[in-house]
Amino acid sequence: MFTVEIDSELKLALIEPSFAKKYLEIVSKEEAYLSQWLAWPPHAKSEDFFLRFVRKSLIDYAEGKGMVCAMIYQGELVGNVSFNTINHNLKMAEIGYWLSESYQGKGIITRAVSKLIEIAFTDLQLAKIQIAAGENNLPSRKVCERLGMTLEGIISNRENLNGRIINHAIYGLSKQP
């Protein structure tokens, strides 16, 4: 398993098929919570759903288009953080994440996203990071603000969350020369 240690509590592990069962467990218990800001949880009803996700994610990683990592906190898989897209022509990546409700408030997302930003600017030689958060998803927006990202604007009618149309707050961070 390819991992990157962030600190003594938290590491990132490149997504792998063995994680599918744990993802299903989390989403089965927390579907209502996760569905507030993610479109896919109502459709994640089987381990096969996550195995397909893992396969697609690993293909995107091999092609340099994305990178999905499990967040392992104190030895427990608790969510994902990812470069949802990597655009080498624009030298930009978009970061996304989700975290089990019971692990909120421990700084896990902030530390994990900070590490991805470091990877983007050093290893991948990208110039910009972007995060799109639901306009009313204040915890996610606070992560962006804690990391020094700039609110670049609000895009209206940006996503259909299972019948609920929401706006996105777009945050950006450019590599400092």
C-alpha positions as CSV (number, residue, x, y, z in Angstrom):
1,M,0.0,0.0,0.0
2,F,1.4,3.4,-1.0
3,T,1.1,5.8,1.9
4,V,2.2,9.3,2.9
5,E,2.5,10.0,6.6
6,I,1.2,13.4,7.6
7,D,1.8,13.1,11.3
8,S,1.6,10.5,14.1
9,E,-2.2,10.3,13.8
10,L,-2.9,10.7,10.1
11,K,-1.7,9.2,6.8
12,L,-3.0,9.1,3.3
13,A,-3.1,5.9,1.4
14,L,-3.6,5.6,-2.4
15,I,-7.0,4.1,-2.9
16,E,-7.1,0.3,-3.3
17,P,-9.8,-2.4,-3.7
18,S,-9.4,-3.6,-0.1
19,F,-11.0,-0.3,1.0
20,A,-14.3,-0.9,-0.7
21,K,-15.9,-2.8,2.2
22,K,-15.0,-0.1,4.7
23,Y,-16.3,2.6,2.4
24,L,-19.6,0.7,2.2
25,E,-19.8,0.5,6.0
26,I,-19.3,4.2,6.5
27,V,-21.7,5.3,3.8
28,S,-24.4,2.8,4.9
29,K,-24.3,4.3,8.4
30,E,-23.9,7.9,7.3
31,E,-25.8,8.2,4.0
32,A,-28.1,11.0,5.3
33,Y,-25.2,13.0,6.7
34,L,-22.9,12.6,3.6
35,S,-25.8,13.3,1.2
36,Q,-26.1,16.9,2.5
37,W,-23.1,17.8,0.3
38,L,-22.4,14.8,-1.9
39,A,-24.5,13.5,-4.8
40,W,-23.3,9.9,-4.8
41,P,-24.1,8.4,-1.3
42,P,-27.7,7.4,-2.2
43,H,-26.4,5.4,-5.1
44,A,-23.6,3.6,-3.1
45,K,-25.5,0.5,-2.1
46,S,-22.9,-2.2,-2.7
47,E,-19.3,-3.1,-2.4
48,D,-19.2,-3.3,-6.2
49,F,-20.1,0.4,-6.4
50,F,-16.9,1.2,-4.5
51,L,-14.8,-1.4,-6.4
52,R,-15.8,0.3,-9.7
53,F,-14.9,3.7,-8.1
54,V,-11.5,2.3,-7.1
55,R,-10.8,0.9,-10.5
56,K,-11.7,4.2,-12.2
57,S,-9.7,6.2,-9.7
58,L,-6.6,4.0,-10.3
59,I,-6.9,4.4,-14.0
60,D,-7.1,8.2,-13.6
61,Y,-4.1,8.1,-11.3
62,A,-2.1,6.1,-13.8
63,E,-3.0,8.6,-16.6
64,G,-2.0,11.6,-14.4
65,K,-5.6,12.9,-14.3
66,G,-6.4,12.5,-10.6
67,M,-5.4,11.0,-7.3
68,V,-7.7,9.6,-4.7
69,C,-6.4,8.8,-1.2
70,A,-8.1,7.3,1.8
71,M,-7.5,9.2,5.0
72,I,-6.3,6.8,7.7
73,Y,-6.7,8.4,11.2
74,Q,-5.3,6.4,14.1
75,G,-5.3,3.3,12.0
76,E,-9.0,3.7,10.9
77,L,-10.1,4.6,7.4
78,V,-12.3,7.7,7.9
79,G,-12.8,9.2,4.5
80,N,-11.3,10.4,1.2
81,V,-9.3,13.3,0.0
82,S,-8.4,13.7,-3.7
83,F,-7.3,15.6,-6.7
84,N,-10.6,15.2,-8.4
85,T,-9.0,16.5,-11.6
86,I,-5.5,17.4,-12.5
87,N,-5.1,19.7,-15.5
88,H,-1.5,19.7,-16.5
89,N,-2.1,22.2,-19.4
90,L,-3.5,24.8,-16.9
91,K,-1.1,23.6,-14.1
92,M,-4.2,23.3,-11.9
93,A,-5.9,20.7,-9.7
94,E,-9.3,20.6,-8.0
95,I,-9.4,19.0,-4.6
96,G,-12.4,17.2,-3.1
97,Y,-12.9,15.4,0.2
98,W,-15.4,13.7,2.5
99,L,-15.1,12.6,6.1
100,S,-17.1,10.3,8.4
101,E,-19.3,12.4,10.7
102,S,-17.8,10.9,13.8
103,Y,-14.3,12.2,12.9
104,Q,-15.3,15.8,12.3
105,G,-13.6,18.6,14.3
106,K,-10.2,16.9,14.6
107,G,-8.4,18.8,11.9
108,I,-8.2,15.8,9.7
109,I,-9.5,17.5,6.5
110,T,-7.3,20.6,7.0
111,R,-4.2,18.5,7.5
112,A,-5.0,16.2,4.6
113,V,-5.8,19.0,2.1
114,S,-2.7,20.9,3.3
115,K,-0.6,17.8,2.3
116,L,-2.2,17.6,-1.1
117,I,-1.5,21.3,-1.7
118,E,2.1,20.6,-0.8
119,I,2.2,17.7,-3.2
120,A,0.6,19.7,-6.0
121,F,3.0,22.6,-5.7
122,T,6.2,20.6,-5.2
123,D,5.9,17.2,-6.7
124,L,3.4,17.9,-9.5
125,Q,4.7,21.4,-10.2
126,L,1.2,22.8,-10.4
127,A,0.5,26.6,-10.1
128,K,-3.1,26.6,-8.7
129,I,-5.4,24.6,-6.4
130,Q,-9.1,25.0,-6.5
131,I,-11.9,23.7,-4.2
132,A,-15.6,24.0,-4.9
133,A,-17.8,23.8,-1.8
134,G,-21.5,24.1,-1.4
135,E,-22.3,27.8,-0.7
136,N,-23.9,26.8,2.6
137,N,-21.4,24.1,3.6
138,L,-19.7,26.3,6.2
139,P,-17.4,23.6,7.6
140,S,-15.9,23.0,4.2
141,R,-15.6,26.7,3.5
142,K,-13.8,27.2,6.8
143,V,-11.2,24.5,5.7
144,C,-10.5,26.6,2.6
145,E,-10.2,29.8,4.7
146,R,-7.9,28.2,7.3
147,L,-5.6,27.1,4.5
148,G,-5.4,30.7,3.2
149,M,-7.4,30.1,0.1
150,T,-9.2,33.0,-1.6
151,L,-13.0,33.0,-2.3
152,E,-13.0,33.6,-6.1
153,G,-16.8,33.7,-6.4
154,I,-20.1,32.0,-6.1
155,I,-21.4,30.0,-9.0
156,S,-25.2,29.7,-9.0
157,N,-27.1,26.5,-9.9
158,R,-23.8,24.6,-9.9
159,E,-24.9,21.1,-8.7
160,N,-28.0,19.0,-8.4
161,L,-27.7,17.2,-5.1
162,N,-30.4,14.5,-5.7
163,G,-33.1,17.1,-6.5
164,R,-31.8,20.0,-4.5
165,I,-30.0,22.7,-6.7
166,I,-27.1,24.3,-4.9
167,N,-24.6,27.1,-5.5
168,H,-20.9,26.5,-5.2
169,A,-18.3,28.7,-3.5
170,I,-15.1,28.5,-5.5
171,Y,-11.9,28.9,-3.6
172,G,-8.4,29.2,-5.1
173,L,-4.8,29.1,-4.0
174,S,-1.9,30.0,-6.3
175,K,1.7,28.9,-5.8
176,Q,3.8,31.6,-4.4
177,P,6.9,32.4,-6.6
